[in-house]
Amino acid sequence: MVTDNRYHYYNLGSTKLAADAYLFCFWSWFIQQKLMSAFDPNDPDALFDVYIHMKLTGPAFVKGDTGKDAIWIDRVVLVRKTPNAQ
């Protein structure tokens, strides 16, 4: 459970990207984001922290909320952890 139905950043961890990288945020492909534009073929071992800016609404997520259960994601942020190879 979350304490409010506002947007918050959530750290999903660190990862290396691939030329065909996607982020999937649900059990299906319903919520997905292409990440390949951040992939650098000259530095394929680059490590990134991945964050999503997400809001959860409804009683399944927020105690006392009477709205509809929903997951809202308005951005994905990749923060390069390793220096650029160039």
RODO-2510 file (C-alpha; in nm, 4 decimals, decimal comma):
residues 86
     n   res          X          Y          Z
     1     m     0,0000     0,0000     0,0000
     2     v     0,1036     0,3569    -0,0670
     3     t     0,0092     0,6485     0,1572
     4     d    -0,1405     0,8809    -0,1063
     5     n    -0,2533     0,8857    -0,4675
     6     r     0,0158     1,1226    -0,5921
     7     y     0,3038     1,0701    -0,8313
     8     h     0,6273     0,9422    -0,6770
     9     y     0,9585     0,8239    -0,8222
    10     y     1,0277     0,4544    -0,7710
    11     n     1,3753     0,3083    -0,8198
    12     l     1,3510    -0,0156    -1,0171
    13     g     1,7211    -0,0961    -0,9793
    14     s     2,0205    -0,0942    -1,2106
    15     t     2,0633    -0,2599    -1,5477
    16     k     2,2576    -0,2749    -1,8695
    17     l     2,0563    -0,1973    -2,1802
    18     a     2,0412    -0,3800    -2,5110
    19     a     1,9755    -0,2514    -2,8613
    20     d     1,6183    -0,3814    -2,8337
    21     a     1,5534    -0,2876    -2,4686
    22     y     1,2015    -0,2367    -2,3328
    23     l     1,0685    -0,1731    -1,9833
    24     f     0,7604    -0,3778    -1,8952
    25     c     0,5706    -0,2646    -1,5842
    26     f     0,2926    -0,5173    -1,5636
    27     w     0,2264    -0,8883    -1,5996
    28     s     0,1386    -0,8295    -1,9633
    29     w     0,2843    -0,6016    -2,2294
    30     f     0,0109    -0,3493    -2,1547
    31     i     0,2459    -0,1014    -1,9849
    32     q     0,5725    -0,0800    -2,1760
    33     q     0,8318     0,1752    -2,2824
    34     k     1,1056     0,1497    -2,5439
    35     l     1,4518     0,2156    -2,3975
    36     m     1,6667     0,1525    -2,7040
    37     s     1,7364     0,5219    -2,7654
    38     a     1,9507     0,5223    -2,4495
    39     f     2,1566     0,2234    -2,5653
    40     d     2,5055     0,3142    -2,6872
    41     p     2,6554     0,0451    -2,9126
    42     n     2,9997     0,1943    -2,8430
    43     d     2,9504     0,1281    -2,4709
    44     p     2,7265    -0,1794    -2,4393
    45     d     2,8319    -0,2385    -2,0770
    46     a     2,7020     0,0990    -1,9562
    47     l     2,4999     0,0639    -1,6373
    48     f     2,1837     0,2689    -1,5716
    49     d     1,9626     0,3300    -1,2690
    50     v     1,5990     0,3023    -1,3782
    51     y     1,3223     0,5110    -1,2201
    52     i     0,9538     0,5370    -1,2963
    53     h     0,7316     0,8275    -1,1991
    54     m     0,4134     0,6503    -1,0974
    55     k     0,0821     0,7154    -0,9254
    56     l    -0,1389     0,4431    -0,7790
    57     t    -0,5068     0,5144    -0,7144
    58     g    -0,8019     0,3270    -0,5723
    59     p    -0,8604     0,1163    -0,2615
    60     a    -0,6377    -0,1685    -0,3840
    61     f    -0,3381     0,0662    -0,3512
    62     v    -0,4323     0,3556    -0,1192
    63     k    -0,6117     0,2896     0,2081
    64     g    -0,9344     0,4902     0,2216
    65     d    -0,9280     0,5932    -0,1452
    66     t    -1,2705     0,5537    -0,3035
    67     g    -1,1619     0,6147    -0,6623
    68     k    -1,1010     0,3624    -0,9356
    69     d    -0,8032     0,1261    -0,9028
    70     a    -0,5446     0,2436    -1,1553
    71     i    -0,1725     0,2583    -1,2289
    72     w    -0,0466     0,5805    -1,3878
    73     i     0,3077     0,6160    -1,5241
    74     d     0,4005     0,9453    -1,6855
    75     r     0,7768     0,9049    -1,7277
    76     v     1,0701     0,6697    -1,7193
    77     v     1,4089     0,8102    -1,6167
    78     l     1,7419     0,6431    -1,6931
    79     v     2,0444     0,7716    -1,5016
    80     r     2,3775     0,6559    -1,6356
    81     k     2,5903     0,5125    -1,3530
    82     t     2,9063     0,4483    -1,5517
    83     p     3,1029     0,7236    -1,7237
    84     n     3,0539     0,7601    -2,0961
    85     a     3,3149     0,5522    -2,2819
    86     q     3,3884     0,8317    -2,5301
***
